Amino acid sequence: MSKPLVSAIITTHNRAGLLPRALDSVIIQSYENIEIVVVDDGSTDRTPEVIAKYQEKMTIKYIRIEESVGACRARNKGIKEASGDFIAGLDDDDKWHEDRIRELLAAYDDMYAAVTSDTLMVFQNGEARWKKQELIDLDVLLFTNQVGNQVLVRRDRVLEVGGFDPNLQAAQDYDLWIRLCQKFGPIRNVQKPLQTIYMDHEEGRITSSSSFNGYLQFYQKHKGLMNKNQRKYQLYNIRRTQSKPLSPKEFLSCVPLFRYWSELKNVVANKVLK
């Protein structure tokens, strides 16, 4: 397995204008043994035409779902039909950096559940690097999703833990990382920004209501694994999805020390302390 096949799985829904950026970032990867899998979750725009143009020049495994089944089921279908030893996800509005797959594979070892990287976040008013710690274990994950939205992971491991949970309305990726970490160990982070996530557009963003309900579902599913401090911090974040103001006392009692600085910047920027 010196050059294992990696399946790049892109799920998409009505983003024909953004999808080429994601596809191009896979095509230019410095690692060559990559299979491109696009799962079209019931798009009603020009997505099939976009894919057809790419298929004139290269092989793309295109899986078309006629009526939308949601992101989790679409991702699970892509994973099941992928041929790679490893899978690596990519959202249709984001992009990989040129060396992402090569660097993640170089960092991988079976002692890790998966491998991820730092991320460049692009906002309407600027950009910032999300710096993550090098080793993300279950204890850290039960406080917060330090991993982000994408990893490189063995395909058989994702299938073994059951893939993405379609019953959750939010935090589906977070939920999967916890189950992988429980079963296979910590997740390693390559401390370089190897992916760009674009937050500067509003296409298909989740509603606050769905976010609240989804995170509450997630909390109910995993609270049995959490200690008192982890539960307090998770409930604090659930409350924030409702945009409710927080007292300084609530902030100090709920936020763990290692999250104080980032959370303080957040509440000051959004003026959520009362």
N, C-alpha and C positions, 0 to 999 in steps of 0.2 A: 504493500500500500504506500509506496513512495510517492505516487501521484494519484491519490484516491479521487474518484468522481465526486464532485460537489454539485448538488442540485440547488440552483438559485430559484426560489419560489416567490413569485410576485402575484399577489391577489389584487384584483382591480375591479372597480365598479364606477362607471361613468366618469372616467378621468382620461379621456383620449388625449386631451391637451397636455397632461402632465406625464403620462406613461412613458413617452419616448425618453425623457431624462433618466428615469429609472432603468430602462432597458439599455440605454447607451452606457450607463455606468457599470453594467454587468459585462457588456461586450468588450470594454477596454481593460478588463482585469488582467493584471500581470500573471496571474495563475491561469493556466490554459485549460485544464480538464474540468470544464463547467458545463452542466446541462441547464438550459433555461426553461423553466416551467411557468407559464402564465395561466392563472385561473381567473376566468372572466365570470364574475358573479352577477349575471343577468344584466349586463350593461345595455342601455338603450341608445347610446350615442355612437360615435364612429370607432369605438374600440376594435371591433372585428376588422375594419379596414386598416387600422394602424398595424395590427398584428400581421395581416396579410402582406403588407409592404415589407415588413422585416423578414417574413418567411421567404420572400423572393431571394434574399441574400444569405440566409442562415437557417439553421434548424432551431425551431422553437416548438416545444411541446405545449400546444394551446388547448386548454380544457374549457369548454364553453358550457356554463350552466344557464339554461334558458330563463328561469325565474329565480331571482335572488334568494339565497338561503342564508345569507349572513356571513360575516368574515370568518368566524370559527369553522363552520362547516366547509367553506371554500378552502381555507388553509389545510384542513384535514384531508380534503380530497386531493389537493396538490401533493401533500406529503405521501399519501398512500400510492399515488401514481408516479412518484419520482423514482428514479433509478439510482440515485447517488448513494454512496456510503455515508456521506454527510449531507445535511440540508442547511441552507442559510436563507433566512427570510429577508424580504425587502418590501417596504410599503411603496405603493405606486406613485406617491408624491415625493419620495425621498431619493437619495442616491448613495452609492458606495464610492469610496475613494479607490484609486487605481490598485493599490496593494492590499486591499482589505482581506480578501480570501487567502492570499499568500501569507500574510502576517498572522491571521487567526489560526491557520493550519500549523504554522511553525510554532505557535504557542500551545497547541493542543496536546493533551496527554489524557489517557483513559482515567487518570485519577481525578480529573475534573468532569463535572456534569456537562459543561459547555464552555465556550469561549466567547467573549464579547469585547468591546473596545470603548474608549472615550468617544464622544459624539460632538460634532459641531452643530449647534442649534441656531437656526436663522429665524429672526423675528422681523416684524415690520419696521422696527426702529433700530435694528442692529443685529449682532450675532454674538454668541458666547460659547465657550468650550465647556462641555459637561465632563468634569474630571471625576473619575470613579476610583475607588480603591482597587488594589491589584488582585485581592482575593475576596470574593463575596460569598460568605458562608450562610447557612440557614438562619443563624441568629441575626445577622444584618438584614437578610431578606424579610424576616418577620416584622421588622420595623418599617422597612421601606423598599420599594422596587429600585434598588441600586443598579440593576442590570440594564434597564431600559426596555426597548421594544423588540430587539433582534439579537440573535446569537448564531453561532455556528455549532452544530450538535450532531451527533450520530443519529441517523434516521431511525435505526432500530430502537434506540433509547426513547425517542419521542413516541413511537408506536407502543412501546412497552408500558409507558405510563398513561396511555390513552389519548394523547394529542391534546388539542385545545378543547376546552369545555364550552359547548354551545349554549349551555343553560345560563351562563353568566352574561349579564348585559354590559359589563365593563371589567377591566383588569384581567382579561383573559390571558394575556401574555404573562403578567405577573403570577397568576395562578399556576401556569405551566412551569415557570422557573422554580417555584417552590416545590412542586412535585418532582421535578428533575433533581433538585438539590437534595431533597429527602432521600432519594433512591441512589444517587450516584456521586454525591459529594459537592464541594464548593464549585462556584463558577469563576473562571479566571478572566481577568480584564487586561487587555493590552492597552497600556497607558499612552495611546496615541489616538487622535481623532481620525477614525477610519470610515466614518459614515456622516452624512449630513442629513439632518431632519429639518424640514421646512415647516415653520409655524406661521408663515407670513401670508397665508391664504385661509379662506374660511370654507373650503369645499368639504362638505360631509363631516363637519366637526360634531362630536357627540354632544347632546343636550345636557344641561345641568341635572335635569330630572333623571335621565337615563344613567348619568354618571353616579348620582347619589344611590339609586337603586342597585346599580351594578356593584359598587364598592361595598354596599351593605351586604349583598349576597356573598361577595368575596370574603368579607369579614366573618360572616356566619360559618362559612365553609372551613376557614382556617383558624378560628379563634382558639380551638382546642390545643393547637400547637404553641400558642403565644403565652408569654409570661405577662404579669400585670402591667409592666411598663410598655410592652409591645401593644397590648390591647388598648391602653390609654392613648398611645400615639396614633394608632389606627383609627380610633373613634374621633380623635381630634381632626384627622384628615377627612374623614367622612363628613364631619360637620362643616368643614371648609368648602366641600363641594356644594353646599347649600348657600354659600356666600353669607353665612351668619357671622356677625361680629363676635370677637372673642375678648374676654377680659385678660389683663396682664397675668392675673393669678392662674387662669386656665392655661395660658401659654407656658408659664413657668412650670406648672405641675405636669403637663402632658408631653412637652418636647424633650427628648433625650439630649444630653450634653453634646453629642457628636453632630446633632442636627441644629443646634441653636443658631449658628451664624447664618446658615442658608435660610432657615425659617424666619429669622428676624428680618433679613433683607426682603423676604416675601411679604410679610405682614406690613412692613413699612411702605413698600411699593403699592400695595393694594389697600392700605388703610383699613385693615380688618380688626384691629384692636380697638376696644371701646373704653 
